[in-house]
Amino acid sequence: MKYILIIAILTMSVYAKPYFGKKDYVYDVKYTNAEGLESIELHSFENLRDRKFDSIQWVFKEYKITYLDQSYCIQNSNTVMVTSPKRGVFAATENVPYPQVKYPLTIGDSIYVEQIMSNGKTMRGYLKVTDKIQYGNDTKAADKWLVEAYNLDNKKYSAIYYYNENNGFLYMKYELDNKEIEMDQTTIMYHEF
């Protein structure tokens, strides 16, 4: 019985928590039919109330000014979810289910989503794990999950997310009506406070 308990505890901790870990992520950004910053960042930061790293924000650096886009994130043994950036051309990303996965990940799994948009309406959509792929230079095996996201009410909005248990959402490609945004995670910065 003791060994079953140890295995159960190890299994629960297998699912890494990529966010809230004193890590910041830099994404290179490319646009089609839109213009915007060449890179944006996703930062974890300390919750001053509890002295824990349990919050995130998108960081936009424009003309020596830094804009912080507060984000909501869920990260536990069942789910990882990050709200998409919302500043400027990114505002339309609310028309697609936010990047999220449920553990354990399996090809064919899907998540139904209803999320409230800034206009008060509800976006209905779903996400589906469609493949496990090789992506980037740091891998020799297929270790990234391909997640497709769809808006059920407006087919002009969709997204593709690549997820890795250690580094979170590595790649996000949004199809937003006639615009396209590609975000590719290029750097992970570790910091101490």
C-alpha positions, 0 to 999 in steps of 0.5 A: 500500500505504501508503494501505491501511495508513493506512485500516486504522489509521483504521478500527480507531480509529473505534471509540471507547472510551467507558470508561476515559477520565477520565469519570464517568456519572450515571444517573437511575433509575426503578423499577416494583414496587421501590424504590431510589436516584434516581440512580447513577454509573459512574466510571472510576478510575486503576489505581494499579499502571499509572497508567492509567484502565482500571477502572470502578465503580458508585457508590451514594450513600446517606445520606451514605455512598458504596458502591462496586460494583467492576465488570468492563469489557472495552473494545478494538477488538472488544468493549465490555462492562460488568457491571451494578450489583449492589447492592440491587435491582440484584442481580437484573441478573445474570440478564440478559446484561451490556451488551455489543456487538461491533464492527463493529455491524450490525443482526441481530448476536447474541452468545451469553453464559454468565455465572456468577451469585453462586449459582454457577449459569450464566446462559445468554442472548443479546444481539441488535442489533435497530435503530439509533435516535434517542435523546436531545436531542444527535442529529439522526440515528439514532446509538444502537444498540438491543440486546436481551438475553434469559435463555434459561432464564427468560423473566421476565428480559430487558433493553434497552440503547441504545449509542453509540460515544462515550458507551457504554450510554446507557439500560438497561431491565431486566425482572427477574421482576416488577420493572423498572429503567430507567437513563437516562444524564443527565450525563457528568462529565470529571475531571482527576487 
